[in-house]
């Protein structure tokens, strides 16, 4: 069980300005380490708050000034995505093939990855990149975060050249509804 005091600290920190959040986040993430799955299962609205906060931040600046904290933050976010995927029947039905994707920001040192595993019916991700992904996506950090948080539609964003994608377009179009469903689910959990 996740400590109520920790949950309260998390909620309060996500309501502060960027400077205060940058100061508080390393300690919070250290306290959350090893408890992220429990936190997301017991407090699903936390994922929504993280997504909302990320969509408001100057991501490139935050990552450039706090690369290690940004990686920990991204790992917490992807833990939330994984837990949401486990409990969402619509997402489970959409997982019909293996898809691996690397994300790399072109305006800061942010990298990440997502793996859709058909046999396990899972969506996992985190900081850092995978070897030999199916798809590589590059673009501004706020656009990449928008793809995760749902503020950038994957198909429209690609067509409007908000980001670049290297790899089979059909895999990207199969990933898009999964990510859209997950971001909608996270917003519902607010």
N, C-alpha and C positions, 0 to 999 in steps of 0.2 A: 504494500500500500504506500502510495506517495504521500509524503508529509504535507499537511494543509498549509503550513508556513511557506514551504517551497512554492506551492501553487500560487499563493498570494503574492510572493515576491515576483514570480514570473508575470502574473497579470499586471502588477504595478509597473514593472519595468517596460512592458510593451505599451504603456500609456505615456511614457516619458518622451522627451525630444531625443533626436538622434545622438547627441553628445552624451546625454545621461545613459542611454541604452548601450552605447559603445563602452562606457565605463563599467556598467553593471553586468553585461553579457558574459565576459570571461568567467566570472565567479559563478553565475547562474548555470552556465553550461557545464562547468566542473561539477557542480552539485547534482545536475541532472544525469551526468554520465552513468551509464549502466541502468538507468531507470526510465529511459525514454519510452520504451514500449508500454510499461505500466502507466506512465504519465498520459500517453495518448489514449490508452484504453479507458482509464478512469476519468480523464478530463478531455474528451474529444474536442471541446470548444477551443482548447489550446492551439490545435493545428490551425483552426480558422484565424485565431488571433495572430499567429505567426505569419500566415499567408497575407493577411491584411496589412500587417506591419511591414512586411517585405515589399509589398506593392507601393508603400508610401515612402520608403527610404531611397536615398541616393546610393544605390547598390555599388556602383563602381568605386565611389569614394570610400564607402565602408570596407569593401574588400581590399582596396589598395592600402588602407591604413591598418587593417586588422585581418591579415590573411588567415592566420591560424584560427581565430575566433569565427571567421566567416565559414571555414571548413566545418567546424563543430556545429555551427548554426545550420548549415546545409544538411549535415548528418541527422540532426534532430528533425528537420523538415521531412527528409526522406523516410525517417522512421515513421512519422505520422502518415505519410502517403502509403507506406507498406501496410500499416495497420488498417487504414481506411479501405484499401483494396481487399484485404482479407475478409472484411465484413460486408462487402457490397456485392450483391448478387448480379447486378447489371455489369459491373466491372468483370466479375468472374466469367460471365458469358461472352464478354468482348475479347478476352484473352484467348486467341485462337492460333497464335504462333509465337515463336521466340523472336524477340526484338531487343537489340542492344544499341544504345545511343550514348555518345559522348557530347557534352556541351562545353564550349570554350568561349569565354567572353573575349571580345577583341579590344576592350577598353580598360581592362584590369586583369589581375592574375587569378581569375575565377575559372575553375574547371569542375565538372561534375559528370555524373553518368546515371543512366537508368537502364534497368534490365527487366524485361517482361519474359517470364518463364512459363510456357504453356503447360509443361508437365506438372509443375508445382502450383499453377494458377496464382502466381505472385507478381507484384510490381515492387522492385527494390531499387535503391539508388543511393548516392552519396557523393562526397567530394572526391576529386581525382578522376582519372580516366581509365577506361578499359583498353586492353589490347585488342586490336582488330574488331571494332564495333561495326554493326550493320550501317549505322548512320552517324555522321559527325555534323553537329550544328554549331555554327559560330555566329556571333552577333553581339550587340551591346548587352551589358549585364542586365539592365532593366528589362530588355526584351526577353532574355533567357528566363529571368525570374517570372516575367509575365506569362510565359508558356507553362510554367509550373503552377502559378497562382490562379490562372484563368483569365487574367486581364488582357492577354494576347491570344487570339484564336490561332491555333497552329496552321490551319489551312490558309486563312486570310492573311496572316502574318507572312507566310511564305510567298503567297501571290503578290503581296505588296512589297516584297523584298526587304522586310524588316530584319530578316536573318537569312543566312545561307545554309543550305543543307547539301551534304555530299553523301550520296547513297541512294538506294532504291526508293523512289517516291511512293510506291505502293506500301512499303513498310511504314513510312511516315504517315500515310493516310490511315493505316490500321492502328497506329499509336495514338493519333489525334483524339478519337472518341474516348479512349481509355483515360487520357489525361483530362479531357473535358469533364467526364463523369466524376473523376476524383476531385477536381477543383470545385465542381458544383456540390458534391457531398460535403466537402470541408466547409463551404459557405453555409450549408444547411445546418451544420453542427454548431453554429454560433450561439 
